[in-house]
Amino acid sequence: MAFEIVTASVADMARLIEWADDEDWNPGTADPQAFHPADPGGFLFGVLDGVPVASISAVRYGADFGFIGFYLARPEVRGQGYGIQLWRAGMARLAGRNVGLDGVVDQQDNYRKSGFRKAWNNVRYQGVPSVVDVPDGVTLVDARTLPFDVLAAYDRRFFPAPRDAFLAAWLGLPGRTALAAVADGELLGLGVLRAASVAARVGPLYAASDEVAAALVTALAETVPGAPIAVDVPDVNKPSVRLMERLGLAPSFEAARMYTGADPEVDLPHIFAVTSLELG
């Protein structure tokens, strides 16, 4: 049987979402439209006799950072070596970079053998949050009304490399809600909600305090009244963990954030939820 590795097109990206849904990862329904601009060459399929059977994303950010995601093989071909061929191709594409990923529990030992080490766990909290008030002096506005360069500079505090093309798509896709918290002309928080098949996903969630984060989560959840949301929280941010519990959300899934190099220098205490387990 003939096996080859090909680069996914924009049209192919929908297949990744279908496969991720089959794994109960609950990706955002429109995520491919933001993922592809991040690095158009960064999404690979393994194709067996003309049929896609495995995938990986190996997205380059800036000059020295990369992120692995969507690493999976279809159940009917597992254990036949196709997945590891994709893995090698993805890692080769990111050679020389500090590489991050969010590893599911049953794969973390394999990632360690490939040179990754755990930095923290991203724990998914899910449910319908209780309502909290916006702190005095803080206003929540549509983030897309702010200058994009302000939003990009703010995002850069929390992510290891510039990702302007991705961020512009992530914020601007139809059907998404992007809110910014501002006070006295200063940007104090940013949160984005996107539709997904099981629970609407919130990410990123950046905030100067847990009170600002709570206000953003509440306001985002109010756009899907009565429906559950899912928030991927770095467990090293203890105020965020306590906040999710206080809002009545419960853990439903976890993955280890792992890197091949040193932990990137980001403002981790103010990351209340990561953007995406697939692209960082």
SVG drawing of the C-alpha trace seen along z (x, -y; Angstrom):
<svg xmlns="http://www.w3.org/2000/svg" viewBox="-31 -57 49 59">
<polyline fill="none" stroke="black" stroke-width="0.4" points="0.0,0.0 1.2,-3.5 1.6,-6.0 2.5,-9.6 2.6,-12.8 0.9,-15.8 0.2,-19.4 -3.4,-20.1 -5.3,-22.7 -7.8,-25.1 -10.6,-22.8 -8.9,-19.8 -8.8,-21.5 -12.5,-20.6 -11.4,-17.0 -9.2,-17.8 -12.1,-19.2 -14.2,-16.1 -11.4,-13.8 -10.9,-15.8 -14.6,-15.7 -14.4,-11.9 -11.8,-11.9 -14.1,-14.0 -11.7,-16.9 -14.5,-19.4 -12.7,-21.8 -14.3,-25.0 -16.4,-24.5 -14.8,-27.4 -11.3,-26.9 -9.7,-25.8 -10.4,-29.2 -8.1,-30.7 -5.6,-27.9 -4.6,-27.8 -3.5,-31.4 -1.2,-30.8 1.1,-28.7 -0.4,-27.5 2.3,-24.8 2.0,-23.5 -0.9,-21.0 0.0,-17.5 -2.0,-14.5 -0.8,-10.9 -2.5,-9.5 -2.8,-5.7 -3.8,-4.7 -5.3,-8.1 -7.3,-8.1 -6.2,-10.4 -5.6,-8.2 -3.4,-10.3 -2.7,-14.0 -0.4,-16.3 0.0,-20.1 3.5,-21.5 3.0,-25.3 6.0,-27.7 5.7,-30.9 8.4,-33.5 12.0,-32.4 12.3,-30.0 9.0,-28.6 6.7,-25.9 3.7,-24.0 2.5,-20.4 -1.2,-19.5 -3.8,-17.4 -1.5,-14.3 -3.7,-11.3 -4.3,-8.3 -7.7,-6.9 -8.6,-3.8 -8.4,-1.4 -4.7,-2.1 -3.4,-2.5 -0.3,-0.5 0.9,-0.3 3.5,-3.0 1.7,-5.7 1.3,-8.0 5.0,-7.9 5.9,-8.9 3.7,-12.0 5.3,-12.7 8.8,-12.6 7.7,-14.8 6.1,-17.4 9.1,-17.5 11.5,-17.8 9.5,-20.8 10.1,-22.4 13.8,-21.4 15.9,-23.9 12.9,-25.5 11.5,-25.2 8.5,-23.1 5.3,-23.0 2.3,-20.7 -0.6,-19.8 -0.4,-16.1 -3.3,-13.8 -2.6,-11.6 -2.0,-8.4 0.6,-9.9 2.7,-11.8 5.3,-9.1 5.8,-8.9 6.3,-12.7 8.9,-12.5 10.8,-9.9 10.8,-12.4 12.4,-15.1 9.4,-16.9 9.0,-17.8 5.9,-18.8 5.5,-22.5 2.0,-22.3 -1.5,-20.8 -4.2,-22.6 -7.4,-21.5 -10.7,-21.9 -13.4,-23.3 -16.9,-23.0 -20.5,-23.9 -22.8,-26.9 -21.1,-29.6 -22.8,-31.7 -23.2,-35.4 -20.8,-38.0 -20.7,-41.7 -18.2,-43.8 -15.8,-45.5 -16.2,-49.2 -14.5,-51.3 -14.1,-48.5 -16.0,-48.4 -16.4,-45.4 -16.4,-46.3 -16.3,-44.4 -12.5,-43.8 -12.7,-44.3 -13.5,-48.0 -10.0,-48.4 -6.9,-49.0 -5.6,-45.6 -2.0,-46.6 -3.1,-47.1 -4.6,-43.6 -1.6,-42.0 0.8,-43.7 -1.4,-42.5 -1.5,-38.9 2.3,-39.0 2.6,-39.2 1.0,-35.8 2.4,-33.9 6.0,-33.1 6.0,-34.6 4.1,-37.0 1.0,-35.5 -0.8,-38.4 -2.3,-36.5 -3.7,-33.9 -5.0,-36.4 -6.7,-38.5 -8.7,-35.5 -9.3,-34.2 -10.9,-37.4 -12.7,-38.3 -14.4,-35.1 -18.2,-35.4 -20.2,-33.9 -17.5,-34.6 -17.6,-36.9 -14.5,-38.8 -14.6,-41.0 -12.0,-43.4 -12.0,-44.8 -10.8,-48.4 -10.4,-51.0 -9.0,-54.5 -7.9,-53.7 -5.9,-50.6 -6.5,-47.1 -7.0,-44.9 -8.4,-41.7 -9.4,-39.8 -11.6,-36.8 -13.0,-35.0 -15.9,-32.6 -16.4,-30.3 -19.0,-27.7 -18.2,-24.0 -20.2,-20.8 -20.5,-20.0 -19.7,-23.2 -18.8,-26.7 -15.1,-27.2 -13.5,-30.2 -9.9,-31.0 -7.9,-33.0 -8.8,-34.5 -6.3,-37.0 -7.0,-39.3 -5.3,-41.6 -7.2,-40.0 -9.6,-37.2 -12.4,-39.8 -11.8,-40.9 -11.6,-37.3 -14.8,-36.5 -16.6,-39.4 -15.3,-38.4 -16.4,-34.7 -19.8,-35.8 -20.3,-38.2 -19.1,-35.6 -21.4,-32.9 -24.4,-35.3 -24.1,-35.2 -25.1,-31.5 -27.6,-31.6 -28.1,-28.4 -25.6,-26.5 -22.3,-25.1 -18.9,-26.6 -15.5,-25.0 -12.4,-26.8 -8.8,-25.4 -7.0,-26.6 -3.3,-26.3 -3.3,-24.6 -0.3,-26.6 -2.5,-29.7 -4.2,-28.9 -6.5,-32.0 -7.9,-30.8 -8.5,-27.3 -10.3,-28.8 -12.3,-31.1 -13.6,-28.3 -14.6,-26.4 -16.3,-29.5 -18.2,-29.9 -19.5,-26.4 -17.5,-24.8 -16.1,-21.3 -13.0,-19.6 -13.8,-17.4 -10.5,-16.9 -6.8,-17.6 -3.7,-17.7 -0.1,-18.4 1.6,-21.5 5.0,-20.3 8.1,-21.9 11.3,-20.6 13.2,-23.6 12.9,-26.1 9.5,-27.3 8.8,-30.4 8.8,-33.8 5.1,-34.7 2.8,-36.4 1.5,-33.1 -0.1,-34.5 -2.5,-36.4 -3.4,-33.6 -6.7,-32.4 -7.3,-30.2 -5.1,-29.2 -6.2,-30.0 -6.2,-26.5 -4.9,-23.1 -4.1,-22.5 -2.1,-25.7 -1.1,-27.0"/>
</svg>
